[in-house]
């Protein structure tokens, strides 16, 4: 019975991955057709306004499909595991998001100590990106995001990453639901709409795929605190 359940679960993961791959192409085609129609000389204001709305809808669908694909891939296990400098990744992610943070009135703060972990560099980059984007998006005016990386001894699973952001007050009982797919804070609480509700569930799946541990809790004055333990790398990775 357990074997049949495992086969059914694996089949669902493969179906989600295959469906996500297949949906990428028509969405990309739709985006191109909309953009071409909007750039046509005979396109009027009404058409351009409609095209803008369609592009926003298309972009949301693309993010949703991409998120589903990442979740399906995490469920199938890690394909590549190498030593990864988590602090180097974190530095790049924070630099890439400085402009977005500034446009939202958010200050990024980093205390990035050398940290070598063992895992998939692409998925770990996605983990950091999702955390930083979520911390910026669900914040308050003149808010802050703090990120810290710490060293992990080879062969052990210990805290490698800590992130905290200011933001709206979140009831403690609501935090676990934010880690479920398609769950998000109510728009009347955050004033933000349009998210796919997959960001933190992807973070949880990536941590689990690495054999790590994720502890998420509400900040005492609002926002979230993420405490992530990952397996330590056994050697220094090659310089990038």
HELIX and SHEET records of a PDB file:
HELIX    1   1 UNK A    2  UNK A   39  1                                  38    
HELIX    2   2 UNK A   45  UNK A   75  1                                  31    
HELIX    3   3 UNK A   86  UNK A   96  1                                  11    
HELIX    4   4 UNK A   98  UNK A  103  1                                   6    
HELIX    5   5 UNK A  121  UNK A  137  1                                  17    
HELIX    6   6 UNK A  172  UNK A  178  1                                   7    
HELIX    7   7 UNK A  187  UNK A  190  1                                   4    
HELIX    8   8 UNK A  199  UNK A  209  1                                  11    
SHEET    1   A 2 UNK A  82  UNK A  85  0                                        
SHEET    2   A 2 UNK A 116  UNK A 119 -1                                        
SHEET    1   B 5 UNK A 107  UNK A 112  0                                        
SHEET    2   B 5 UNK A 144  UNK A 149  1                                        
SHEET    3   B 5 UNK A 157  UNK A 165 -1                                        
SHEET    4   B 5 UNK A 224  UNK A 231 -1                                        
SHEET    5   B 5 UNK A 213  UNK A 218 -1                                        
END                                                                             
